[in-house]
Amino acid sequence: MFTKKKTLQCKTVMLLSDLVKNTSTDLKQVSVTIQTTLAELKKLQDNQEASIQSVQSSYDEQLHKIQETRQKILAALDMLEKKTLREMKDTLRKLQASLKSDVDKCSTLENELKQLRDSIQVISDKSKQELSFIASIKCKDKIQQFENYQKKNFAQLKFSITFHPNSEIMQYLSQLSGLGKIEHYAQPLTAVGNADQIISYEHYAQSLTAVGNADQIIRIDGKSEYDVCVPGEKHWSIRAICVLPSAQGLVVDYSNNKVKLLNKQYQVVSHCSVSDEPWGICQITPSEVGVTVGKQVQFIKVNNNQLVKDRKLKFQHDCYGIASHRGDLFVTSGTELYNYSLDGKLVSKLHEIKSDTPDTRTVCCCAVSLTGDKLYITNYNQNKLLTLARDGSVLSIFTDPELPCPRGVHVTPAGQVLVCGMGSITLLQIDSKGSRKLATLATEKYCLWSVCYNSNTDSVIVGMKNNKILVYKVK
C-alpha cells in the first residue's frame, strides 16, 4: 500500500556543470581562508587554555586567602580569650585585695582587744579606779568598732568568680554558611581599542575604548613629587615600578637592595630586603609580583599591607628586565631575552645581541603588548628601542636624540608604549609598532629610570635616581 505524502518542489533546478561555470573554484583562496580560520581557532584554544591556568591560579590564591581568613578569625578569638582572662584576673586581684584588707583589719582589732584584755587584768585593783574607767571606755570603743565593722563588711557571703559564655558568638557562627562568598567573573583577554592612540589627558577614561586621533598629544595637568626613602638610607635609585589592581604601588630600590610597598598616597608602608641589587619588577597575580635579583627571580606577595617573600626561580644568567603575560615570564640577561614558564622552565631564548664589552646592557628592560604578540626591549648601550615578534624576530628599531641610554619601557592598559632612559631627561610615547615617536610627554632636570601607568588614578609614574617618584596626572 502506498501513502500519499506532500513533497517539496524545487523552484529552480541547475546542472552541476552550470554551477561550476558561474562559481569560483579558487582552492588557493579556500586554503587561505582555512588557514585563517585555523589560526583563529588556535588563538581561541590558546585563550581558553590560558583561562584554565588563570582560574587555577586564582583558585590557589583564593585558597590561601581562605586560610588567611581562618587564621584571622582564630587570632581574633585568641584576642577575645586574652581580654576575658585579663578581666577575670583583674576581678580576682580586686577581690583578693579587698578580702586581704578585711583580714588585716580583723588582725589589727584582734591585737588591740588582746592588749586591752591584758591591761584590764593588770589594773583590776580597786585602787586604780581611774585607770579601770579609762580601760573600760577603750574596750567598749574597740568592741563597738568591731560590731560596726562586722555589720558593714561581714555578711555571711562566700565569694566566687563565674564565667558566662557569650552565646551570641556561637549562635552567630552557627548561622553562617561559610567564611565568605565564592564568586567568579570573566575579564577580557585582549584590550579593545587603538593601541597607537595618544593618551588623552582630557578624556582618558573614554579614550580607552573610543576611536580617536592617533596623533592626539598628551597634555599633563601638573605633577607631584614623592619621597619614597626609608629612615637611615643615604643613596637611592628607583629602578622599576609596578602598580597592583588594589592601587598599591611597589618600587624597586636598587641602591638599598629593597622592594618598597606604597599606599594610595605613595607613602612607604612596608619594605623588604632582597639578597642582591634588584632591577626589574612585574605583576604576576593581583597580589604577587616577580622581582629580578642577581641570577634569580624573587616572588613577593602583598599580604595585609606587608611584603612577604615567597618562592624563588634560579637561573644560570643575570636577571635584569622582567615582564609576564598569561603564564609566560620574559627575563633579560643584559644581552639576551628569555621566555620561561612561571615555574622556571625554559621555553626559548627569543633574542640575543652579543657584545664583548663588560657590563653590557644591549638587552636591558622589556615589556610585552597586551595581546602578547609583540615584545619591547631597550638597548641601553646602542640607544635603541627594539620591537620584536613573539618568535624574537625584529619588527622595528626606534632611535631618537631625546632618548640616549634608554632603560624603562612600559605598556599601558590601552596598549600605549612609554619609554624613558638613564641618559635621558624625557619621557616619550612610541606607537605600538615601535617605529615612531608620538609625543614627548615630559622633560625633567634629572634622568628618568623607570615608568609605569597607574590606571587606578589615571596617572603616569616615573622613578628617578634620587629616591623620588614623579606622578603626572592625566586630565
Helices and strands as residue ranges (DSSP letters): H 16-22, H 27-122, G 126-128, H 129-153, H 167-175, H 204-207, E 220-227, E 238-243, E 249-253, E 258-262, E 268-273, E 278-285, E 288-293, E 296-303, E 306-314, E 322-325, E 328-332, E 336-341, E 346-352, E 366-368, E 374-379, E 384-389, E 394-398, E 406-411, E 417-421, E 426-430, E 437-443, E 448-454, E 459-464, E 468-474
